[in-house]
Amino acid sequence: MINRRQVRETVLKAIYALQLGNDSTQHVADTIIKKAEFAKKKELRRFAEKLFFKTVEHEEELDEVISKHIKNWDIHRLALIDRLVLKMAICEFIYFEEIPTKVSINEAIEIAKRYSTAKSGRFINGILDAALTDLNESGRINKKGRGLIQQSLGN
C-alpha cells in the first residue's frame, strides 16, 4: 500500500531532478509525479503536486527560514538532499494547515535517514525544531483539523 511517505519521497526526487536538470517544473511534475505508482489515486497525486509546486514556488522564502537556523553556515554548503528535505517540511509547516507539524518533522527525519547521511536525521530535527518555534512565534503556522487541537490552544 502506498502511503504519504512514499509520496514525499517521490516529491523529493522530483525537486532533486528539477534542481539538477534543465527541465521545466511542469515537465518534471509530468514525468516523475504523474507517472508514479500512486498517481492514479487522486488524493495522493494532489498532495504530491501541491507539495512539489508549493516547495518550488516558495523556494526563496523556505531558504530564508533555513538560513536563519543554520548558524555560521551557508545554505548552499548544506547537503542538497538535507536542504530539499528541510524545504519540504517547512513548506508543510506553512502551507499545509491540515498536516500536524510533528508529522512533517517525523517524515523529514525518516526521509533524511534514508536518502542522506547517518547524521542527517538529528541535523534535520534540530533545524526543524528551531524553525517551528520561530514560525509559531511569528504567527506563520496556522494549523486546522483533527488532531491539531493542542496547537490552536497555544500549546
Secondary structure in CASP SS format (residue, H / E / C, confidence):
PFRMAT SS
TARGET T0000
AUTHOR 0000-0000-0000
METHOD secondary structure of the structure
MODEL  1
M C 1.00
I C 1.00
N C 1.00
R H 1.00
R H 1.00
Q H 1.00
V H 1.00
R H 1.00
E H 1.00
T H 1.00
V H 1.00
L H 1.00
K H 1.00
A H 1.00
I H 1.00
Y H 1.00
A H 1.00
L H 1.00
Q H 1.00
L H 1.00
G C 1.00
N C 1.00
D C 1.00
S C 1.00
T H 1.00
Q H 1.00
H H 1.00
V H 1.00
A H 1.00
D H 1.00
T H 1.00
I H 1.00
I H 1.00
K C 1.00
K C 1.00
A C 1.00
E C 1.00
F C 1.00
A C 1.00
K C 1.00
K C 1.00
K H 1.00
E H 1.00
L H 1.00
R H 1.00
R H 1.00
F H 1.00
A H 1.00
E H 1.00
K H 1.00
L H 1.00
F H 1.00
F H 1.00
K H 1.00
T H 1.00
V H 1.00
E H 1.00
H C 1.00
E H 1.00
E H 1.00
E H 1.00
L H 1.00
D H 1.00
E H 1.00
V H 1.00
I H 1.00
S H 1.00
K H 1.00
H H 1.00
I C 1.00
K C 1.00
N C 1.00
W C 1.00
D C 1.00
I H 1.00
H H 1.00
R H 1.00
L C 1.00
A C 1.00
L H 1.00
I H 1.00
D H 1.00
R H 1.00
L H 1.00
V H 1.00
L H 1.00
K H 1.00
M H 1.00
A H 1.00
I H 1.00
C H 1.00
E H 1.00
F H 1.00
I H 1.00
Y H 1.00
F C 1.00
E C 1.00
E C 1.00
I C 1.00
P C 1.00
T H 1.00
K H 1.00
V H 1.00
S H 1.00
I H 1.00
N H 1.00
E H 1.00
A H 1.00
I H 1.00
E H 1.00
I H 1.00
A H 1.00
K H 1.00
R H 1.00
Y H 1.00
S C 1.00
T C 1.00
A C 1.00
K C 1.00
S H 1.00
G H 1.00
R H 1.00
F H 1.00
I H 1.00
N H 1.00
G H 1.00
I H 1.00
L H 1.00
D H 1.00
A H 1.00
A H 1.00
L H 1.00
T H 1.00
D H 1.00
L H 1.00
N H 1.00
E H 1.00
S C 1.00
G C 1.00
R C 1.00
I C 1.00
N C 1.00
K C 1.00
K C 1.00
G C 1.00
R C 1.00
G C 1.00
L C 1.00
I H 1.00
Q H 1.00
Q H 1.00
S H 1.00
L C 1.00
G C 1.00
N C 1.00
END
